[in-house]
Amino acid sequence: MQNTIKVERAKMELTQADLAEKVGVSRQTINSIEKGRFVPSTLLALKIAHVFGAKVDHIFSLEPEDWDEG
Amino acid sequence: MPAKPSSFFFVYPNKMRILGIILILGAILIFIYRMTSFNIVDLSGASFPVAFGLILIFFSKEKDSDERTVYLKFKALALGVPLAAVIVMLINYYYNFAGYSIETDSWYSISAFEYLSLALILALGAFHYLKYKE
């Protein structure tokens, strides 16, 4: 799953720690999501999108290989 | 009040970790005291409080807990539980079963609490490694 968190953060001049604090998770969790190592829950994805004032599917998008995972 | 999502679920509050540490330290002190004073080496007896202490430590909420912590703990358990089973089987096969007595038809086998302690030690180690690595 791709995401545009890094780009959106840069636009809003937010650090990973700032975003983490706003959505109530650790900075490491934001880092893992940004790098695609951890897929967030629907609730966390909605919170992240809310901080950026965008829709979830603007921040997160599926990749073809996501359909292959069981 | 809305229900908390399952990804935030922890069995015990953060303070229970302290009780877990106290249990383990107590077990170690009693183990050392019995060994030095009475020459009794009782791993099985010590393994119950150690296993219980490790349960409290592993399943308690951490200060920086979030859904990634839950994911990493599950991943760590998935590594620790089968690895401990393999280690226990090998110890039983190559070491404990060597003491099999045909007269009494008995041998020493690793207890459930010793297995649980090993599994949780491995899982805790794996969790902190994954937390650092990922």
N, CA and C atoms of all chains as a GROMACS GRO file, in nm:
protein
  612
    1MET      N    1   0.084  -0.120   0.000
    1MET     CA    2   0.000   0.000   0.000
    1MET      C    3   0.088   0.125   0.000
    2GLN      N    4   0.055   0.214  -0.092
    2GLN     CA    5   0.133   0.338  -0.100
    2GLN      C    6   0.069   0.444  -0.010
    3ASN      N    7   0.151   0.542   0.029
    3ASN     CA    8   0.091   0.654   0.100
    3ASN      C    9   0.169   0.782   0.073
    4THR      N   10   0.101   0.894   0.093
    4THR     CA   11   0.163   1.024   0.065
    4THR      C   12   0.187   1.104   0.194
    5ILE      N   13   0.205   1.030   0.303
    5ILE     CA   14   0.219   1.097   0.433
    5ILE      C   15   0.339   1.192   0.435
    6LYS      N   16   0.451   1.145   0.379
    6LYS     CA   17   0.573   1.228   0.381
    6LYS      C   18   0.550   1.360   0.307
    7VAL      N   19   0.483   1.350   0.192
    7VAL     CA   20   0.455   1.469   0.110
    7VAL      C   21   0.362   1.563   0.187
    8GLU      N   22   0.257   1.506   0.243
    8GLU     CA   23   0.159   1.588   0.316
    8GLU      C   24   0.222   1.651   0.440
    9ARG      N   25   0.311   1.578   0.503
    9ARG     CA   26   0.380   1.633   0.620
    9ARG      C   27   0.466   1.752   0.581
   10ALA      N   28   0.534   1.735   0.467
   10ALA     CA   29   0.622   1.844   0.419
   10ALA      C   30   0.539   1.968   0.386
   11LYS      N   31   0.423   1.946   0.326
   11LYS     CA   32   0.335   2.060   0.292
   11LYS      C   33   0.293   2.136   0.416
   12MET      N   34   0.264   2.060   0.523
   12MET     CA   35   0.215   2.122   0.647
   12MET      C   36   0.328   2.152   0.746
   13GLU      N   37   0.452   2.122   0.702
   13GLU     CA   38   0.571   2.141   0.787
   13GLU      C   39   0.557   2.071   0.922
   14LEU      N   40   0.514   1.946   0.915
   14LEU     CA   41   0.498   1.865   1.036
   14LEU      C   42   0.610   1.762   1.042
   15THR      N   43   0.665   1.740   1.159
   15THR     CA   44   0.763   1.631   1.174
   15THR      C   45   0.685   1.502   1.203
   16GLN      N   46   0.756   1.390   1.197
   16GLN     CA   47   0.692   1.262   1.230
   16GLN      C   48   0.640   1.267   1.374
   17ALA      N   49   0.718   1.327   1.462
   17ALA     CA   50   0.679   1.336   1.604
   17ALA      C   51   0.552   1.420   1.620
   18ASP      N   52   0.543   1.530   1.542
   18ASP     CA   53   0.423   1.616   1.549
   18ASP      C   54   0.299   1.537   1.508
   19LEU      N   55   0.311   1.468   1.395
   19LEU     CA   56   0.197   1.390   1.345
   19LEU      C   57   0.161   1.278   1.444
   20ALA      N   58   0.265   1.214   1.497
   20ALA     CA   59   0.243   1.106   1.594
   20ALA      C   60   0.163   1.157   1.714
   21GLU      N   61   0.201   1.274   1.761
   21GLU     CA   62   0.132   1.332   1.878
   21GLU      C   63  -0.013   1.364   1.845
   22LYS      N   64  -0.037   1.415   1.724
   22LYS     CA   65  -0.174   1.453   1.686
   22LYS      C   66  -0.266   1.332   1.675
   23VAL      N   67  -0.211   1.218   1.630
   23VAL     CA   68  -0.298   1.100   1.612
   23VAL      C   69  -0.285   0.999   1.726
   24GLY      N   70  -0.197   1.028   1.823
   24GLY     CA   71  -0.187   0.945   1.943
   24GLY      C   72  -0.114   0.813   1.927
   25VAL      N   73  -0.008   0.814   1.845
   25VAL     CA   74   0.077   0.694   1.834
   25VAL      C   75   0.223   0.737   1.853
   26SER      N   76   0.315   0.639   1.848
   26SER     CA   77   0.457   0.674   1.864
   26SER      C   78   0.515   0.722   1.730
   27ARG      N   79   0.626   0.792   1.740
   27ARG     CA   80   0.694   0.840   1.618
   27ARG      C   81   0.738   0.723   1.530
   28GLN      N   82   0.781   0.615   1.598
   28GLN     CA   83   0.825   0.496   1.525
   28GLN      C   84   0.711   0.436   1.442
   29THR      N   85   0.589   0.446   1.494
   29THR     CA   86   0.474   0.392   1.420
   29THR      C   87   0.450   0.475   1.293
   30ILE      N   88   0.460   0.606   1.304
   30ILE     CA   89   0.444   0.692   1.185
   30ILE      C   90   0.554   0.660   1.084
   31ASN      N   91   0.676   0.643   1.133
   31ASN     CA   92   0.789   0.610   1.046
   31ASN      C   93   0.763   0.478   0.972
   32SER      N   94   0.714   0.377   1.047
   32SER     CA   95   0.686   0.246   0.986
   32SER      C   96   0.575   0.256   0.881
   33ILE      N   97   0.473   0.337   0.909
   33ILE     CA   98   0.363   0.354   0.812
   33ILE      C   99   0.416   0.425   0.686
   34GLU      N  100   0.492   0.531   0.708
   34GLU     CA  101   0.548   0.608   0.596
   34GLU      C  102   0.630   0.522   0.503
   35LYS      N  103   0.708   0.431   0.562
   35LYS     CA  104   0.796   0.345   0.482
   35LYS      C  105   0.725   0.222   0.430
   36GLY      N  106   0.598   0.206   0.462
   36GLY     CA  107   0.519   0.094   0.411
   36GLY      C  108   0.543  -0.037   0.482
   37ARG      N  109   0.606  -0.031   0.599
   37ARG     CA  110   0.633  -0.155   0.674
   37ARG      C  111   0.517  -0.194   0.762
   38PHE      N  112   0.430  -0.099   0.793
   38PHE     CA  113   0.315  -0.127   0.879
   38PHE      C  114   0.190  -0.063   0.820
   39VAL      N  115   0.086  -0.145   0.807
   39VAL     CA  116  -0.041  -0.095   0.753
   39VAL      C  117  -0.130  -0.054   0.871
   40PRO      N  118  -0.171   0.075   0.876
   40PRO     CA  119  -0.249   0.119   0.991
   40PRO      C  120  -0.392   0.067   0.990
   41SER      N  121  -0.456   0.073   1.107
   41SER     CA  122  -0.597   0.037   1.116
   41SER      C  123  -0.680   0.145   1.046
   42THR      N  124  -0.806   0.113   1.021
   42THR     CA  125  -0.895   0.210   0.957
   42THR      C  126  -0.903   0.338   1.042
   43LEU      N  127  -0.912   0.318   1.174
   43LEU     CA  128  -0.925   0.433   1.264
   43LEU      C  129  -0.803   0.524   1.255
   44LEU      N  130  -0.684   0.464   1.256
   44LEU     CA  131  -0.562   0.546   1.249
   44LEU      C  132  -0.548   0.612   1.113
   45ALA      N  133  -0.584   0.539   1.006
   45ALA     CA  134  -0.578   0.597   0.871
   45ALA      C  135  -0.674   0.717   0.862
   46LEU      N  136  -0.791   0.706   0.921
   46LEU     CA  137  -0.888   0.817   0.920
   46LEU      C  138  -0.834   0.936   0.999
   47LYS      N  139  -0.768   0.907   1.111
   47LYS     CA  140  -0.712   1.016   1.194
   47LYS      C  141  -0.602   1.089   1.116
   48ILE      N  142  -0.516   1.012   1.050
   48ILE     CA  143  -0.406   1.072   0.974
   48ILE      C  144  -0.463   1.161   0.862
   49ALA      N  145  -0.562   1.106   0.790
   49ALA     CA  146  -0.625   1.183   0.682
   49ALA      C  147  -0.690   1.310   0.737
   50HIS      N  148  -0.750   1.299   0.854
   50HIS     CA  149  -0.817   1.414   0.916
   50HIS      C  150  -0.716   1.525   0.948
   51VAL      N  151  -0.599   1.486   0.998
   51VAL     CA  152  -0.494   1.586   1.030
   51VAL      C  153  -0.455   1.662   0.904
   52PHE      N  154  -0.448   1.591   0.791
   52PHE     CA  155  -0.408   1.655   0.665
   52PHE      C  156  -0.527   1.722   0.593
   53GLY      N  157  -0.645   1.706   0.649
   53GLY     CA  158  -0.764   1.765   0.587
   53GLY      C  159  -0.793   1.702   0.452
   54ALA      N  160  -0.764   1.572   0.441
   54ALA     CA  161  -0.785   1.503   0.312
   54ALA      C  162  -0.866   1.377   0.333
   55LYS      N  163  -0.909   1.316   0.222
   55LYS     CA  164  -0.981   1.189   0.232
   55LYS      C  165  -0.877   1.076   0.243
   56VAL      N  166  -0.919   0.965   0.304
   56VAL     CA  167  -0.826   0.853   0.326
   56VAL      C  168  -0.764   0.805   0.195
   57ASP      N  169  -0.847   0.796   0.090
   57ASP     CA  170  -0.793   0.743  -0.036
   57ASP      C  171  -0.702   0.842  -0.109
   58HIS      N  172  -0.693   0.963  -0.056
   58HIS     CA  173  -0.594   1.057  -0.109
   58HIS      C  174  -0.457   1.030  -0.044
   59ILE      N  175  -0.462   0.986   0.080
   59ILE     CA  176  -0.337   0.958   0.154
   59ILE      C  177  -0.289   0.815   0.128
   60PHE      N  178  -0.381   0.720   0.129
   60PHE     CA  179  -0.345   0.578   0.112
   60PHE      C  180  -0.404   0.524  -0.018
   61SER      N  181  -0.325   0.450  -0.092
   61SER     CA  182  -0.379   0.388  -0.214
   61SER      C  183  -0.324   0.246  -0.232
   62LEU      N  184  -0.407   0.162  -0.288
   62LEU     CA  185  -0.369   0.022  -0.307
   62LEU      C  186  -0.274   0.007  -0.424
   63GLU      N  187  -0.188  -0.095  -0.412
   63GLU     CA  188  -0.098  -0.132  -0.522
   63GLU      C  189  -0.143  -0.268  -0.573
   64PRO      N  190  -0.108  -0.303  -0.698
   64PRO     CA  191  -0.154  -0.432  -0.753
   64PRO      C  192  -0.122  -0.552  -0.664
   65GLU      N  193  -0.001  -0.552  -0.601
   65GLU     CA  194   0.037  -0.667  -0.519
   65GLU      C  195  -0.045  -0.680  -0.389
   66ASP      N  196  -0.115  -0.571  -0.352
   66ASP     CA  197  -0.199  -0.579  -0.232
   66ASP      C  198  -0.313  -0.679  -0.252
   67TRP      N  199  -0.352  -0.700  -0.376
   67TRP     CA  200  -0.462  -0.795  -0.404
   67TRP      C  201  -0.417  -0.939  -0.392
   68ASP      N  202  -0.286  -0.961  -0.397
   68ASP     CA  203  -0.234  -1.099  -0.390
   68ASP      C  204  -0.223  -1.149  -0.247
   69GLU      N  205  -0.220  -1.056  -0.149
   69GLU     CA  206  -0.205  -1.098  -0.010
   69GLU      C  207  -0.337  -1.150   0.046
   70GLY      N  208  -0.327  -1.264   0.116
   70GLY     CA  209  -0.447  -1.329   0.169
   70GLY      C  210  -0.505  -1.264   0.290
   71MET      N  211  -2.056   0.572   2.558
   71MET     CA  212  -1.913   0.581   2.528
   71MET      C  213  -1.878   0.478   2.419
   72PRO      N  214  -1.808   0.520   2.313
   72PRO     CA  215  -1.775   0.423   2.208
   72PRO      C  216  -1.675   0.317   2.256
   73ALA      N  217  -1.688   0.197   2.202
   73ALA     CA  218  -1.598   0.088   2.241
   73ALA      C  219  -1.458   0.115   2.187
   74LYS      N  220  -1.358   0.076   2.265
   74LYS     CA  221  -1.220   0.092   2.218
   74LYS      C  222  -1.190  -0.010   2.110
   75PRO      N  223  -1.120   0.027   2.003
   75PRO     CA  224  -1.091  -0.071   1.900
   75PRO      C  225  -1.003  -0.185   1.951
   76SER      N  226  -1.022  -0.302   1.896
   76SER     CA  227  -0.949  -0.419   1.945
   76SER      C  228  -0.798  -0.405   1.930
   77SER      N  229  -0.754  -0.321   1.834
   77SER     CA  230  -0.610  -0.304   1.814
   77SER      C  231  -0.545  -0.231   1.931
   78PHE      N  232  -0.624  -0.173   2.023
   78PHE     CA  233  -0.569  -0.104   2.138
   78PHE      C  234  -0.581  -0.188   2.264
   79PHE      N  235  -0.620  -0.313   2.248
   79PHE     CA  236  -0.650  -0.396   2.362
   79PHE      C  237  -0.524  -0.452   2.428
   80PHE      N  238  -0.510  -0.425   2.556
   80PHE     CA  239  -0.405  -0.488   2.635
   80PHE      C  240  -0.471  -0.552   2.756
   81VAL      N  241  -0.420  -0.664   2.799
   81VAL     CA  242  -0.486  -0.738   2.906
   81VAL      C  243  -0.472  -0.666   3.041
   82TYR      N  244  -0.351  -0.619   3.071
   82TYR     CA  245  -0.326  -0.561   3.203
   82TYR      C  246  -0.279  -0.416   3.190
   83PRO      N  247  -0.306  -0.335   3.296
   83PRO     CA  248  -0.255  -0.196   3.293
   83PRO      C  249  -0.104  -0.192   3.310
   84ASN      N  250  -0.046  -0.079   3.277
   84ASN     CA  251   0.100  -0.062   3.279
   84ASN      C  252   0.164  -0.097   3.415
   85LYS      N  253   0.093  -0.063   3.524
   85LYS     CA  254   0.150  -0.084   3.659
   85LYS      C  255   0.174  -0.232   3.690
   86MET      N  256   0.105  -0.321   3.622
   86MET     CA  257   0.122  -0.465   3.648
   86MET      C  258   0.260  -0.514   3.607
   87ARG      N  259   0.328  -0.438   3.522
   87ARG     CA  260   0.465  -0.474   3.484
   87ARG      C  261   0.557  -0.475   3.607
   88ILE      N  262   0.533  -0.380   3.698
   88ILE     CA  263   0.614  -0.371   3.820
   88ILE      C  264   0.594  -0.497   3.904
   89LEU      N  265   0.468  -0.541   3.916
   89LEU     CA  266   0.439  -0.664   3.990
   89LEU      C  267   0.510  -0.783   3.925
   90GLY      N  268   0.512  -0.785   3.793
   90GLY     CA  269   0.581  -0.891   3.719
   90GLY      C  270   0.730  -0.894   3.750
   91ILE      N  271   0.791  -0.775   3.752
   91ILE     CA  272   0.935  -0.765   3.783
   91ILE      C  273   0.961  -0.811   3.927
   92ILE      N  274   0.873  -0.770   4.021
   92ILE     CA  275   0.889  -0.810   4.162
   92ILE      C  276   0.881  -0.963   4.175
   93LEU      N  277   0.785  -1.023   4.106
   93LEU     CA  278   0.769  -1.169   4.110
   93LEU      C  279   0.895  -1.240   4.062
   94ILE      N  280   0.951  -1.191   3.951
   94ILE     CA  281   1.071  -1.254   3.894
   94ILE      C  282   1.191  -1.237   3.988
   95LEU      N  283   1.208  -1.115   4.038
   95LEU     CA  284   1.320  -1.090   4.131
   95LEU      C  285   1.306  -1.175   4.257
   96GLY      N  286   1.184  -1.185   4.308
   96GLY     CA  287   1.158  -1.268   4.426
   96GLY      C  288   1.193  -1.413   4.401
   97ALA      N  289   1.151  -1.463   4.285
   97ALA     CA  290   1.178  -1.602   4.248
   97ALA      C  291   1.329  -1.628   4.238
   98ILE      N  292   1.400  -1.531   4.179
   98ILE     CA  293   1.546  -1.546   4.163
   98ILE      C  294   1.614  -1.547   4.302
   99LEU      N  295   1.571  -1.454   4.389
   99LEU     CA  296   1.630  -1.446   4.524
   99LEU      C  297   1.605  -1.575   4.603
  100ILE      N  298   1.481  -1.626   4.597
  100ILE     CA  299   1.448  -1.750   4.669
  100ILE      C  300   1.528  -1.868   4.611
  101PHE      N  301   1.541  -1.869   4.478
  101PHE     CA  302   1.616  -1.975   4.410
  101PHE      C  303   1.762  -1.975   4.458
  102ILE      N  304   1.823  -1.855   4.462
  102ILE     CA  305   1.963  -1.843   4.505
  102ILE      C  306   1.977  -1.880   4.653
  103TYR      N  307   1.881  -1.834   4.735
  103TYR     CA  308   1.886  -1.864   4.880
  103TYR      C  309   1.879  -2.016   4.904
  104ARG      N  310   1.784  -2.082   4.836
  104ARG     CA  311   1.770  -2.228   4.855
  104ARG      C  312   1.894  -2.302   4.804
  105MET      N  313   1.952  -2.249   4.695
  105MET     CA  314   2.069  -2.316   4.636
  105MET      C  315   2.192  -2.301   4.727
  106THR      N  316   2.213  -2.180   4.780
  106THR     CA  317   2.332  -2.156   4.863
  106THR      C  318   2.316  -2.211   5.005
  107SER      N  319   2.193  -2.205   5.060
  107SER     CA  320   2.173  -2.248   5.199
  107SER      C  321   2.146  -2.397   5.212
  108PHE      N  322   2.068  -2.453   5.120
  108PHE     CA  323   2.026  -2.593   5.133
  108PHE      C  324   2.075  -2.683   5.020
  109ASN      N  325   2.149  -2.623   4.926
  109ASN     CA  326   2.200  -2.697   4.811
  109ASN      C  327   2.086  -2.757   4.727
  110ILE      N  328   1.973  -2.686   4.722
  110ILE     CA  329   1.858  -2.733   4.642
  110ILE      C  330   1.851  -2.650   4.514
  111VAL      N  331   1.857  -2.720   4.402
  111VAL     CA  332   1.843  -2.652   4.272
  111VAL      C  333   1.706  -2.687   4.217
  112ASP      N  334   1.609  -2.597   4.240
  112ASP     CA  335   1.470  -2.625   4.202
  112ASP      C  336   1.423  -2.528   4.094
  113LEU      N  337   1.452  -2.566   3.969
  113LEU     CA  338   1.411  -2.480   3.857
  113LEU      C  339   1.259  -2.481   3.840
  114SER      N  340   1.198  -2.598   3.862
  114SER     CA  341   1.052  -2.610   3.843
  114SER      C  342   0.977  -2.520   3.941
  115GLY      N  343   1.025  -2.517   4.066
  115GLY     CA  344   0.959  -2.434   4.168
  115GLY      C  345   0.970  -2.286   4.135
  116ALA      N  346   1.087  -2.246   4.082
  116ALA     CA  347   1.108  -2.104   4.050
  116ALA      C  348   1.035  -2.063   3.923
  117SER      N  349   1.007  -2.162   3.837
  117SER     CA  350   0.951  -2.127   3.706
  117SER      C  351   0.807  -2.076   3.714
  118PHE      N  352   0.732  -2.112   3.820
  118PHE     CA  353   0.594  -2.065   3.828
  118PHE      C  354   0.587  -1.913   3.846
  119PRO      N  355   0.655  -1.855   3.950
  119PRO     CA  356   0.651  -1.708   3.962
  119PRO      C  357   0.718  -1.637   3.845
  120VAL      N  358   0.822  -1.698   3.788
  120VAL     CA  359   0.890  -1.636   3.673
  120VAL      C  360   0.794  -1.630   3.554
  121ALA      N  361   0.726  -1.742   3.527
  121ALA     CA  362   0.631  -1.746   3.414
  121ALA      C  363   0.519  -1.645   3.436
  122PHE      N  364   0.467  -1.639   3.558
  122PHE     CA  365   0.359  -1.546   3.587
  122PHE      C  366   0.406  -1.401   3.573
  123GLY      N  367   0.529  -1.374   3.621
  123GLY     CA  368   0.587  -1.240   3.608
  123GLY      C  369   0.606  -1.201   3.463
  124LEU      N  370   0.653  -1.296   3.382
  124LEU     CA  371   0.673  -1.269   3.239
  124LEU      C  372   0.540  -1.244   3.168
  125ILE      N  373   0.436  -1.316   3.209
  125ILE     CA  374   0.302  -1.293   3.151
  125ILE      C  375   0.258  -1.149   3.178
  126LEU      N  376   0.278  -1.105   3.305
  126LEU     CA  377   0.238  -0.968   3.342
  126LEU      C  378   0.319  -0.864   3.263
  127ILE      N  379   0.447  -0.892   3.244
  127ILE     CA  380   0.532  -0.797   3.170
  127ILE      C  381   0.492  -0.793   3.022
  128PHE      N  382   0.476  -0.910   2.963
  128PHE     CA  383   0.451  -0.917   2.818
  128PHE      C  384   0.313  -0.862   2.780
  129PHE      N  385   0.211  -0.893   2.860
  129PHE     CA  386   0.074  -0.858   2.820
  129PHE      C  387   0.024  -0.729   2.885
  130SER      N  388   0.113  -0.656   2.952
  130SER     CA  389   0.071  -0.527   3.009
  130SER      C  390   0.095  -0.416   2.907
  131LYS      N  391   0.014  -0.312   2.923
  131LYS     CA  392   0.025  -0.196   2.834
  131LYS      C  393   0.159  -0.126   2.860
  132GLU      N  394   0.227  -0.086   2.754
  132GLU     CA  395   0.351  -0.011   2.771
  132GLU      C  396   0.320   0.138   2.763
  133LYS      N  397   0.417   0.220   2.805
  133LYS     CA  398   0.391   0.365   2.805
  133LYS      C  399   0.365   0.418   2.664
  134ASP      N  400   0.437   0.364   2.565
  134ASP     CA  401   0.419   0.412   2.428
  134ASP      C  402   0.343   0.310   2.342
  135SER      N  403   0.251   0.239   2.404
  135SER     CA  404   0.177   0.135   2.330
  135SER      C  405   0.083   0.195   2.226
  136ASP      N  406   0.080   0.133   2.111
  136ASP     CA  407  -0.019   0.166   2.010
  136ASP      C  408  -0.043   0.041   1.926
  137GLU      N  409  -0.113   0.054   1.815
  137GLU     CA  410  -0.150  -0.067   1.740
  137GLU      C  411  -0.028  -0.139   1.680
  138ARG      N  412   0.080  -0.066   1.655
  138ARG     CA  413   0.202  -0.131   1.604
  138ARG      C  414   0.263  -0.219   1.712
  139THR      N  415   0.254  -0.175   1.838
  139THR     CA  416   0.306  -0.255   1.949
  139THR      C  417   0.232  -0.389   1.956
  140VAL      N  418   0.100  -0.385   1.939
  140VAL     CA  419   0.019  -0.507   1.942
  140VAL      C  420   0.062  -0.600   1.828
  141TYR      N  421   0.081  -0.542   1.710
  141TYR     CA  422   0.124  -0.619   1.592
  141TYR      C  423   0.261  -0.684   1.616
  142LEU      N  424   0.355  -0.607   1.672
  142LEU     CA  425   0.490  -0.659   1.697
  142LEU      C  426   0.488  -0.766   1.806
  143LYS      N  427   0.400  -0.749   1.908
  143LYS     CA  428   0.392  -0.850   2.014
  143LYS      C  429   0.336  -0.980   1.959
  144PHE      N  430   0.239  -0.971   1.871
  144PHE     CA  431   0.184  -1.092   1.810
  144PHE      C  432   0.293  -1.162   1.726
  145LYS      N  433   0.366  -1.082   1.650
  145LYS     CA  434   0.473  -1.136   1.566
  145LYS      C  435   0.580  -1.204   1.654
  146ALA      N  436   0.613  -1.139   1.766
  146ALA     CA  437   0.713  -1.193   1.859
  146ALA      C  438   0.665  -1.324   1.921
  147LEU      N  439   0.536  -1.331   1.955
  147LEU     CA  440   0.480  -1.456   2.010
  147LEU      C  441   0.484  -1.567   1.905
  148ALA      N  442   0.454  -1.530   1.781
  148ALA     CA  443   0.455  -1.629   1.672
  148ALA      C  444   0.594  -1.687   1.652
  149LEU      N  445   0.698  -1.611   1.689
  149LEU     CA  446   0.836  -1.661   1.681
  149LEU      C  447   0.872  -1.740   1.807
  150GLY      N  448   0.840  -1.681   1.923
  150GLY     CA  449   0.883  -1.736   2.051
  150GLY      C  450   0.818  -1.868   2.089
  151VAL      N  451   0.688  -1.881   2.067
  151VAL     CA  452   0.616  -2.002   2.110
  151VAL      C  453   0.665  -2.129   2.038
  152PRO      N  454   0.670  -2.131   1.904
  152PRO     CA  455   0.720  -2.254   1.840
  152PRO      C  456   0.869  -2.279   1.862
  153LEU      N  457   0.948  -2.169   1.871
  153LEU     CA  458   1.092  -2.186   1.893
  153LEU      C  459   1.117  -2.250   2.031
  154ALA      N  460   1.042  -2.204   2.131
  154ALA     CA  461   1.055  -2.262   2.266
  154ALA      C  462   1.014  -2.409   2.264
  155ALA      N  463   0.911  -2.442   2.187
  155ALA     CA  464   0.866  -2.582   2.180
  155ALA      C  465   0.975  -2.671   2.122
  156VAL      N  466   1.043  -2.621   2.019
  156VAL     CA  467   1.152  -2.697   1.956
  156VAL      C  468   1.267  -2.715   2.055
  157ILE      N  469   1.304  -2.605   2.124
  157ILE     CA  470   1.414  -2.611   2.221
  157ILE      C  471   1.382  -2.711   2.333
  158VAL      N  472   1.258  -2.705   2.385
  158VAL     CA  473   1.215  -2.795   2.492
  158VAL      C  474   1.220  -2.942   2.445
  159MET      N  475   1.173  -2.964   2.323
  159MET     CA  476   1.175  -3.101   2.268
  159MET      C  477   1.318  -3.153   2.259
  160LEU      N  478   1.410  -3.066   2.212
  160LEU     CA  479   1.550  -3.108   2.197
  160LEU      C  480   1.614  -3.135   2.333
  161ILE      N  481   1.586  -3.048   2.431
  161ILE     CA  482   1.642  -3.068   2.568
  161ILE      C  483   1.589  -3.199   2.625
  162ASN      N  484   1.458  -3.221   2.610
  162ASN     CA  485   1.399  -3.346   2.661
  162ASN      C  486   1.461  -3.468   2.594
  163TYR      N  487   1.475  -3.459   2.462
  163TYR     CA  488   1.523  -3.575   2.386
  163TYR      C  489   1.670  -3.605   2.415
  164TYR      N  490   1.755  -3.502   2.410
  164TYR     CA  491   1.899  -3.526   2.422
  164TYR      C  492   1.950  -3.525   2.566
  165TYR      N  493   1.876  -3.462   2.658
  165TYR     CA  494   1.928  -3.448   2.795
  165TYR      C  495   1.839  -3.518   2.897
  166ASN      N  496   1.713  -3.479   2.905
  166ASN     CA  497   1.627  -3.531   3.012
  166ASN      C  498   1.592  -3.679   2.995
  167PHE      N  499   1.562  -3.721   2.871
  167PHE     CA  500   1.523  -3.860   2.850
  167PHE      C  501   1.641  -3.956   2.866
  168ALA      N  502   1.761  -3.899   2.870
  168ALA     CA  503   1.879  -3.983   2.893
  168ALA      C  504   1.878  -4.041   3.034
  169GLY      N  505   1.803  -3.976   3.124
  169GLY     CA  506   1.792  -4.024   3.262
  169GLY      C  507   1.676  -4.119   3.283
  170TYR      N  508   1.624  -4.174   3.176
  170TYR     CA  509   1.509  -4.265   3.186
  170TYR      C  510   1.544  -4.389   3.270
  171SER      N  511   1.455  -4.420   3.362
  171SER     CA  512   1.480  -4.536   3.448
  171SER      C  513   1.376  -4.643   3.418
  172ILE      N  514   1.424  -4.762   3.378
  172ILE     CA  515   1.332  -4.871   3.343
  172ILE      C  516   1.264  -4.927   3.468
  173GLU      N  517   1.335  -4.914   3.585
  173GLU     CA  518   1.277  -4.964   3.711
  173GLU      C  519   1.154  -4.884   3.752
  174THR      N  520   1.168  -4.752   3.743
  174THR     CA  521   1.057  -4.667   3.788
  174THR      C  522   0.971  -4.621   3.671
  175ASP      N  523   1.016  -4.648   3.549
  175ASP     CA  524   0.947  -4.605   3.427
  175ASP      C  525   0.921  -4.453   3.432
  176SER      N  526   1.023  -4.379   3.474
  176SER     CA  527   1.004  -4.234   3.487
  176SER      C  528   1.127  -4.159   3.439
  177TRP      N  529   1.106  -4.038   3.402
  177TRP     CA  530   1.216  -3.949   3.367
  177TRP      C  531   1.171  -3.806   3.394
  178TYR      N  532   1.273  -3.717   3.400
  178TYR     CA  533   1.241  -3.576   3.423
  178TYR      C  534   1.204  -3.512   3.290
  179SER      N  535   1.097  -3.436   3.291
  179SER     CA  536   1.057  -3.363   3.171
  179SER      C  537   1.037  -3.217   3.208
  180ILE      N  538   1.061  -3.129   3.113
  180ILE     CA  539   1.046  -2.985   3.139
  180ILE      C  540   0.900  -2.953   3.166
  181SER      N  541   0.876  -2.874   3.273
  181SER     CA  542   0.738  -2.845   3.313
  181SER      C  543   0.674  -2.740   3.223
  182ALA      N  544   0.542  -2.730   3.235
  182ALA     CA  545   0.467  -2.632   3.155
  182ALA      C  546   0.514  -2.489   3.187
  183PHE      N  547   0.544  -2.461   3.315
  183PHE     CA  548   0.586  -2.326   3.353
  183PHE      C  549   0.726  -2.295   3.302
  184GLU      N  550   0.812  -2.398   3.299
  184GLU     CA  551   0.946  -2.377   3.243
  184GLU      C  552   0.935  -2.347   3.093
  185TYR      N  553   0.848  -2.423   3.025
  185TYR     CA  554   0.825  -2.398   2.881
  185TYR      C  555   0.771  -2.257   2.859
  186LEU      N  556   0.671  -2.219   2.940
  186LEU     CA  557   0.609  -2.087   2.926
  186LEU      C  558   0.711  -1.976   2.950
  187SER      N  559   0.797  -1.995   3.051
  187SER     CA  560   0.901  -1.895   3.080
  187SER      C  561   0.993  -1.880   2.960
  188LEU      N  562   1.036  -1.992   2.905
  188LEU     CA  563   1.127  -1.987   2.789
  188LEU      C  564   1.059  -1.919   2.671
  189ALA      N  565   0.933  -1.957   2.644
  189ALA     CA  566   0.859  -1.900   2.530
  189ALA      C  567   0.845  -1.748   2.546
  190LEU      N  568   0.815  -1.703   2.668
  190LEU     CA  569   0.794  -1.559   2.690
  190LEU      C  570   0.927  -1.482   2.690
  191ILE      N  571   1.034  -1.545   2.737
  191ILE     CA  572   1.166  -1.480   2.731
  191ILE      C  573   1.204  -1.459   2.583
  192LEU      N  574   1.184  -1.565   2.503
  192LEU     CA  575   1.215  -1.554   2.359
  192LEU      C  576   1.125  -1.449   2.292
  193ALA      N  577   0.996  -1.450   2.329
  193ALA     CA  578   0.902  -1.354   2.269
  193ALA      C  579   0.937  -1.211   2.308
  194LEU      N  580   0.976  -1.191   2.436
  194LEU     CA  581   1.015  -1.056   2.480
  194LEU      C  582   1.140  -1.008   2.405
  195GLY      N  583   1.235  -1.100   2.391
  195GLY     CA  584   1.357  -1.067   2.316
  195GLY      C  585   1.324  -1.032   2.172
  196ALA      N  586   1.239  -1.114   2.109
  196ALA     CA  587   1.199  -1.090   1.970
  196ALA      C  588   1.124  -0.959   1.956
  197PHE      N  589   1.038  -0.929   2.054
  197PHE     CA  590   0.961  -0.804   2.049
  197PHE      C  591   1.053  -0.682   2.050
  198HIS      N  592   1.150  -0.682   2.143
  198HIS     CA  593   1.239  -0.566   2.152
  198HIS      C  594   1.331  -0.556   2.029
  199TYR      N  595   1.368  -0.673   1.975
  199TYR     CA  596   1.449  -0.671   1.852
  199TYR      C  597   1.367  -0.613   1.735
  200LEU      N  598   1.243  -0.660   1.720
  200LEU     CA  599   1.156  -0.612   1.611
  200LEU      C  600   1.125  -0.464   1.628
  201LYS      N  601   1.104  -0.423   1.753
  201LYS     CA  602   1.073  -0.282   1.782
  201LYS      C  603   1.190  -0.193   1.740
  202TYR      N  604   1.311  -0.242   1.766
  202TYR     CA  605   1.432  -0.166   1.731
  202TYR      C  606   1.455  -0.171   1.580
  203LYS      N  607   1.436  -0.291   1.522
  203LYS     CA  608   1.465  -0.311   1.379
  203LYS      C  609   1.363  -0.244   1.289
  204GLU      N  610   1.236  -0.256   1.323
  204GLU     CA  611   1.131  -0.202   1.234
  204GLU      C  612   1.097  -0.058   1.268
   0.00000   0.00000   0.00000
